[in-house]
C-alpha cells in the first residue's frame, strides 16, 4: 500500500514521466515535478497532471518527496544525483524508468545519503513518439513492469516499487536482478531496435510504402528512434547487445544457408520452432 | 468496371480466397468456388460467402467463369492449371494472390488455352492465421494491392485486375513487373518473415513473455508462420531473398561494429536515416 498522503516527485516530464504524473495525480496522490523546460511544467499544470513543478533545483521540494521517480537519460540521472541526491530526506524511496540497469544501479546507490534507498524499475511501455504531449497512462494497461532489486534493497522498498507498478495499472509485475534484466532487455528491446534500424538503412527505395504490407510496418514501427537516447542505452549495454546481435545473425545465416543448399527441412524446422515459441506470447 | 453479371470463380477458399468470396458476394457478384475440403464449401455456403461450390473439378463450372482468382500454393496452382486450364472459356481473365511472380507468371501463361489471359496480382494483406474461418474482407481496407503485368498482358486484363482490387476495397493499387515485384517482396515481406523466425529461434528462454514490451511482440507477430507455404515462397524467390538477407545482415554488422569501436556518431547517423525513412510510411 502506498498511502494517498505520500508525496511523489517526478524528475523528467517526458512521455513516461508525464504518464506517471497523469496516473498518480488522477488517483489522488500529490505529485510534483522537476523538469528542464518551463513549457513542460506549464503543459503539465494546464492538464492537471501535477500539483506543482519547477525547472530549478528546489531543495525543499526534493526534501518533501516520499517517493521519487526518475525518467531521465542515464547520464543525466547520474549527474543529477551527484549534485542533488543529498537533498532527499531519510526514508525516501527512489526509483526510475531507465532501460539499462547494471550501468546505473550501483552508481546511483553510491550517491545516496544515509537512509535513502534506490530501487530500479523498468516499465516495458513506450511509444515511438516522445514528450509530455504524447503521454498517456493508457499505455501501461496490459504492459509488463520489471523491478530490478539488488542485495542493497530492503523488502519494504521492493514492495513499494511493485505497488507503484500496480497503481500505475501494469498487468504483470516481475522481479529480475540488474544483470538478468540487462540480458533480457538486450534481446527483447535493444536487439529489436537494431533490427528495425538496419531494415530501414539497408534499402533506400522511396516507393516502398506503396507496396508494403503490415509485416514490414510492424517490424519498423520502432525505426522512428531517438538517436541520443538509444545510442546511450546501446553503449551502456553493449557487451550484451553485441552478443545478442551475433546470436540473431547466426540464426539468420542458418536460414540463408538452408536456402542456398535447398535444405527445406531445416527451414521448416526453424519455422515450426518459431511458431511454437511465438504462441507463448499470445497466452499471457 | 466489372459488371455485376460477371461470374467469378475462386479456386482455394483459404484466408484470402474466403475473404475475396465474402466481399464479392456481398457486393452482388455471383461467386462460385472450387476447394479441397467439403467442410470449407459447407462453411462458405452457411456464411453466404459463395453461391455454390465443389471439391471436384467441374469443367462446366470452370467454363462459366468470366474471372477466376487462384488462391493456392504456387506448385498447386501450376499443377491445377496443367490439368484443368483447358476448361476455361475464351475471354476469361485469370488472376491470383500468389506471393511470388517470376516463378509462376510465364509458366501459367504457357498453360492457357487460346483467348484466356493470366494477369498476376498480389494483395498485400494477410494475417498470421489461416483458413476460411479467419477470412474477413475488412483486412483489405487501407492495404496495398500490386498488379504484376508482363508483355503478354492486354490493357483490358490489366484494368480488370486493378478494378478487382478497387472493388475489394484496397487503398492503393499499383503496378510492378514480376521482376520488380519479386525484389520488392523479397525485402518487404520475405526478409521480414526470416527476421521474425530468426528472432524466435535464437532464444529459448520460456519466460520472455513475462518481460516483453510491444516492440518484440510487433516484430514477431509474423513468427507464427505456415512452414509449408513460406518455405515454398522462399525457395521460389531464393536468389533475391538471399541477397536481401546479406544486405540486411551487412547493416546489422555495421551497427555492431560501431558499438564495438565506440563509434557513436555512425550509430546515430544510422538512426537518423532510419527515422527519416520510416516517416514516409506514416504519411500515406
Contacts between the chains, C-beta under 8 A, distances in Angstrom:
chain1	res1	chain2	res2	distance
A	124	B	211	6.6
A	124	B	212	6.6
A	124	B	213	3.8
A	125	B	213	6.6
A	125	B	214	7.6
A	126	B	213	6.7
A	126	B	214	7.7
A	143	B	213	7.0
A	143	B	214	7.7
A	144	B	210	6.5
A	144	B	211	5.6
A	144	B	212	6.4
A	144	B	213	6.8
A	146	B	211	5.8
A	172	B	210	5.9
A	174	B	210	5.3
A	174	B	211	6.6
A	176	B	211	7.1
A	184	B	205	7.7
A	184	B	208	7.4
A	184	B	211	5.1
A	185	B	211	7.7
A	187	B	203	5.6
A	187	B	205	8.0
A	187	B	208	7.7
A	188	B	208	6.4
A	188	B	211	6.3
A	188	B	212	5.0
A	188	B	213	6.8
A	188	B	215	7.7
A	188	B	216	4.6
A	189	B	213	5.9
A	189	B	215	6.1
A	189	B	216	6.9
A	191	B	199	7.7
A	192	B	199	7.5
A	192	B	215	4.7
A	192	B	216	5.3
A	192	B	219	5.0
A	193	B	215	6.8
A	194	B	252	6.4
A	194	B	255	5.4
A	194	B	256	7.9
A	195	B	195	6.0
A	195	B	199	7.5
A	195	B	219	6.6
A	195	B	252	7.0
A	196	B	215	7.7
A	196	B	219	7.4
A	196	B	274	7.0
A	196	B	278	8.0
A	197	B	251	7.8
A	197	B	255	6.6
A	197	B	270	5.6
A	197	B	271	5.8
A	197	B	274	4.3
A	198	B	248	5.8
A	198	B	251	3.8
A	198	B	252	4.4
A	198	B	254	7.8
A	198	B	255	6.0
A	198	B	270	7.8
A	199	B	191	7.7
A	199	B	192	7.5
A	199	B	195	7.5
A	199	B	248	6.4
A	199	B	251	7.9
A	200	B	273	6.7
A	200	B	274	3.9
A	200	B	277	4.6
A	200	B	278	5.5
A	201	B	251	4.9
A	201	B	254	7.9
A	201	B	270	5.1
A	201	B	273	5.2
A	201	B	274	5.8
A	201	B	277	7.7
A	202	B	247	4.7
A	202	B	248	4.9
A	202	B	250	7.0
A	202	B	251	4.3
A	203	B	187	5.6
A	203	B	247	7.3
A	204	B	277	7.5
A	205	B	184	7.7
A	205	B	187	8.0
A	206	B	280	6.7
A	208	B	184	7.4
A	208	B	187	7.7
A	208	B	188	6.4
A	208	B	280	7.6
A	208	B	281	7.6
A	209	B	280	5.3
A	209	B	281	4.8
A	209	B	283	7.5
A	209	B	284	6.6
A	210	B	144	6.5
A	210	B	172	5.8
A	210	B	174	5.3
A	211	B	124	6.6
A	211	B	144	5.6
A	211	B	146	5.8
A	211	B	174	6.5
A	211	B	176	7.1
A	211	B	184	5.1
A	211	B	185	7.7
A	211	B	188	6.2
A	212	B	124	6.6
A	212	B	144	6.4
A	212	B	188	5.0
A	212	B	281	7.0
A	213	B	124	3.7
A	213	B	125	6.6
A	213	B	126	6.7
A	213	B	143	7.0
A	213	B	144	6.8
A	213	B	188	6.8
A	213	B	189	5.9
A	214	B	125	7.6
A	214	B	126	7.7
A	214	B	143	7.7
A	215	B	188	7.7
A	215	B	189	6.1
A	215	B	192	4.7
A	215	B	193	6.8
A	215	B	196	7.7
A	215	B	221	7.4
A	215	B	222	4.7
A	216	B	188	4.6
A	216	B	189	6.9
A	216	B	192	5.3
A	217	B	281	6.1
A	218	B	218	4.4
A	218	B	219	6.9
A	218	B	221	5.7
A	218	B	222	7.4
A	219	B	192	5.0
A	219	B	195	6.6
A	219	B	196	7.4
A	219	B	218	6.9
A	219	B	219	5.2
A	220	B	278	5.5
A	220	B	281	7.0
A	221	B	215	7.4
A	221	B	218	5.7
A	221	B	278	8.0
A	222	B	215	4.7
A	222	B	218	7.4
A	223	B	274	4.6
A	223	B	275	6.9
A	223	B	277	7.4
A	223	B	278	4.1
A	224	B	274	7.6
A	224	B	275	5.0
A	224	B	278	4.8
A	224	B	279	6.7
A	225	B	271	4.9
A	225	B	274	6.0
A	225	B	275	5.7
A	226	B	271	7.9
A	227	B	267	7.5
A	227	B	268	4.2
A	227	B	271	3.7
A	227	B	272	5.7
A	227	B	275	7.3
A	228	B	268	7.4
A	230	B	271	6.3
A	231	B	264	5.2
A	231	B	267	4.7
A	231	B	268	5.2
A	231	B	271	6.8
A	234	B	259	6.1
A	234	B	267	6.7
A	235	B	259	6.8
A	235	B	262	7.1
A	235	B	264	6.5
A	238	B	259	4.7
A	238	B	260	7.6
A	241	B	259	6.5
A	242	B	256	5.7
A	242	B	259	5.7
A	242	B	260	6.3
A	245	B	252	6.1
A	245	B	255	7.3
A	245	B	256	4.8
A	246	B	256	7.4
A	247	B	202	4.7
A	247	B	203	7.3
A	248	B	198	5.8
A	248	B	199	6.4
A	248	B	202	4.9
A	248	B	252	7.9
A	249	B	249	6.1
A	249	B	252	6.2
A	249	B	253	7.4
A	250	B	202	7.0
A	251	B	197	7.8
A	251	B	198	3.9
A	251	B	199	7.9
A	251	B	201	5.0
A	251	B	202	4.3
A	252	B	194	6.4
A	252	B	195	7.0
A	252	B	198	4.4
A	252	B	245	6.1
A	252	B	248	7.9
A	252	B	249	6.2
A	253	B	249	7.5
A	254	B	198	7.8
A	254	B	201	7.9
A	255	B	194	5.4
A	255	B	197	6.6
A	255	B	198	6.0
A	255	B	245	7.3
A	256	B	194	7.9
A	256	B	242	5.7
A	256	B	245	4.8
A	256	B	246	7.5
A	259	B	234	6.1
A	259	B	235	6.8
A	259	B	238	4.6
A	259	B	241	6.5
A	259	B	242	5.7
A	260	B	238	7.6
A	260	B	242	6.3
A	262	B	235	7.1
A	264	B	231	5.2
A	264	B	235	6.5
A	267	B	227	7.5
A	267	B	231	4.7
A	267	B	234	6.7
A	268	B	227	4.2
A	268	B	228	7.4
A	268	B	231	5.2
A	270	B	197	5.6
A	270	B	198	7.8
A	270	B	201	5.1
A	271	B	197	5.8
A	271	B	225	4.9
A	271	B	226	7.9
A	271	B	227	3.7
A	271	B	230	6.3
A	271	B	231	6.8
A	272	B	227	5.7
A	273	B	200	6.7
A	273	B	201	5.2
A	274	B	196	7.0
A	274	B	197	4.3
A	274	B	200	3.9
A	274	B	201	5.8
A	274	B	223	4.6
A	274	B	224	7.6
A	274	B	225	6.0
A	275	B	223	7.0
A	275	B	224	5.0
A	275	B	225	5.7
A	275	B	227	7.3
A	277	B	200	4.6
A	277	B	201	7.7
A	277	B	204	7.5
A	277	B	223	7.4
A	278	B	200	5.6
A	278	B	220	5.5
A	278	B	221	7.9
A	278	B	223	4.1
A	278	B	224	4.8
A	279	B	224	6.7
A	280	B	206	6.7
A	280	B	208	7.6
A	280	B	209	5.3
A	281	B	208	7.6
A	281	B	209	4.7
A	281	B	212	7.0
A	281	B	217	6.1
A	281	B	220	7.0
A	283	B	209	7.5
A	284	B	209	6.5
